[in-house]
Amino acid sequence: MPGDFLDTNVLVYAFSLDPRAQRAEALLAQGGAVSVQGLNEFTNVARRKLGMSWKEVREALAAIRVLCKPVLPVDIDTHTDALDVAERYGYSIFDALTIATALRAGCDVFYSEDMGERTRIGGRLQIVNPFRRS
């Protein structure tokens, strides 16, 4: 069972020239769970903002899938849980979907830059900004 979940921004930074890339690469190398939604979001950002070709996107996605297991689906039960997360914690439905996916997978830590440092969801999932300077 996975302990860590990587949000899309971690995946994006790992394939960028951004100063946060080194930390993101280290997290990616350690592995963790990701969602199909995160792979879709990565694809969108990689094409639009990183200027990756389709070949580069496919290679990056293949690398992510090798390092990150499991790749978790978003199904109707996850959607239902996400509605509860969005309502209770005030997240957008898209952020709530990734959080609900991590909760359903039994993850303990959710690495994300933009979801509220140290927020605990459902009494057990800790959101951690891995790029925050201590």
JOFEN-V380734 format. One record per residue. RES is the residue in one letter. PSI is psi in whole degrees, -180 to 180 (* if undefined). OMEGA is omega in degrees with one decimal (none if undefined). Layout:
BEGIN
res=RES psi=PSI omega=OMEGA
res=RES psi=PSI omega=OMEGA
END
This chain:
BEGIN
res=M psi=134 omega=-176.8
res=P psi=148 omega=176.0
res=G psi=-33 omega=-176.1
res=D psi=149 omega=176.3
res=F psi=134 omega=-179.8
res=L psi=122 omega=177.0
res=D psi=165 omega=-176.9
res=T psi=-39 omega=-176.7
res=N psi=-32 omega=176.2
res=V psi=-44 omega=179.2
res=L psi=-44 omega=-178.5
res=V psi=-49 omega=-179.2
res=Y psi=-33 omega=-179.0
res=A psi=-21 omega=-178.8
res=F psi=25 omega=-177.4
res=S psi=178 omega=174.4
res=L psi=11 omega=-179.4
res=D psi=149 omega=177.2
res=P psi=-23 omega=179.0
res=R psi=-3 omega=-175.0
res=A psi=-42 omega=-177.0
res=Q psi=-44 omega=178.4
res=R psi=-41 omega=178.8
res=A psi=-41 omega=177.8
res=E psi=-40 omega=179.3
res=A psi=-42 omega=177.7
res=L psi=-43 omega=179.2
res=L psi=-40 omega=179.5
res=A psi=-30 omega=177.9
res=Q psi=-18 omega=-179.3
res=G psi=-173 omega=-177.0
res=G psi=177 omega=-180.0
res=A psi=150 omega=170.7
res=V psi=168 omega=178.6
res=S psi=160 omega=173.8
res=V psi=-37 omega=176.2
res=Q psi=-44 omega=178.6
res=G psi=-38 omega=177.1
res=L psi=-40 omega=177.5
res=N psi=-44 omega=178.7
res=E psi=-41 omega=177.0
res=F psi=-46 omega=-179.8
res=T psi=-45 omega=-179.9
res=N psi=-48 omega=-178.3
res=V psi=-39 omega=-179.9
res=A psi=-40 omega=179.2
res=R psi=-48 omega=-173.6
res=R psi=-46 omega=-171.8
res=K psi=-35 omega=-179.3
res=L psi=-12 omega=177.6
res=G psi=27 omega=-179.3
res=M psi=144 omega=172.3
res=S psi=167 omega=177.3
res=W psi=-36 omega=177.8
res=K psi=-45 omega=178.9
res=E psi=-40 omega=178.6
res=V psi=-47 omega=179.8
res=R psi=-40 omega=178.4
res=E psi=-42 omega=178.6
res=A psi=-44 omega=178.6
res=L psi=-39 omega=177.9
res=A psi=-42 omega=178.4
res=A psi=-43 omega=178.9
res=I psi=-45 omega=-178.0
res=R psi=-28 omega=176.1
res=V psi=-42 omega=-175.2
res=L psi=-33 omega=-173.2
res=C psi=112 omega=176.7
res=K psi=133 omega=3.8
res=P psi=165 omega=166.4
res=V psi=116 omega=-169.3
res=L psi=139 omega=178.6
res=P psi=164 omega=170.2
res=V psi=114 omega=-178.6
res=D psi=-175 omega=-176.0
res=I psi=-35 omega=177.7
res=D psi=-39 omega=176.3
res=T psi=-41 omega=178.3
res=H psi=-45 omega=179.2
res=T psi=-45 omega=176.9
res=D psi=-37 omega=-179.3
res=A psi=-37 omega=176.5
res=L psi=-41 omega=177.8
res=D psi=-43 omega=179.4
res=V psi=-45 omega=-179.4
res=A psi=-44 omega=-179.0
res=E psi=-45 omega=-175.5
res=R psi=-41 omega=-172.6
res=Y psi=-7 omega=175.5
res=G psi=15 omega=177.9
res=Y psi=157 omega=171.3
res=S psi=160 omega=-179.6
res=I psi=-34 omega=-178.7
res=F psi=-41 omega=174.8
res=D psi=-40 omega=179.6
res=A psi=-33 omega=177.0
res=L psi=-42 omega=179.6
res=T psi=-38 omega=178.0
res=I psi=-45 omega=179.3
res=A psi=-37 omega=177.6
res=T psi=-45 omega=178.9
res=A psi=-41 omega=178.1
res=L psi=-46 omega=-179.2
res=R psi=-28 omega=179.4
res=A psi=-8 omega=-179.7
res=G psi=22 omega=179.5
res=C psi=151 omega=178.6
res=D psi=-32 omega=-176.9
res=V psi=136 omega=178.2
res=F psi=108 omega=-179.6
res=Y psi=117 omega=179.4
res=S psi=143 omega=179.4
res=E psi=-25 omega=-166.7
res=D psi=32 omega=-179.1
res=M psi=17 omega=175.9
res=G psi=95 omega=-178.4
res=E psi=130 omega=173.7
res=R psi=14 omega=173.9
res=T psi=135 omega=176.6
res=R psi=126 omega=-177.3
res=I psi=132 omega=177.2
res=G psi=23 omega=178.3
res=G psi=1 omega=-177.1
res=R psi=-29 omega=-177.6
res=L psi=114 omega=-177.8
res=Q psi=124 omega=175.9
res=I psi=127 omega=-176.1
res=V psi=130 omega=173.5
res=N psi=108 omega=-176.0
res=P psi=-7 omega=-176.9
res=F psi=0 omega=179.2
res=R psi=134 omega=176.3
res=R psi=130 omega=-178.3
res=S psi=* omega=none
END
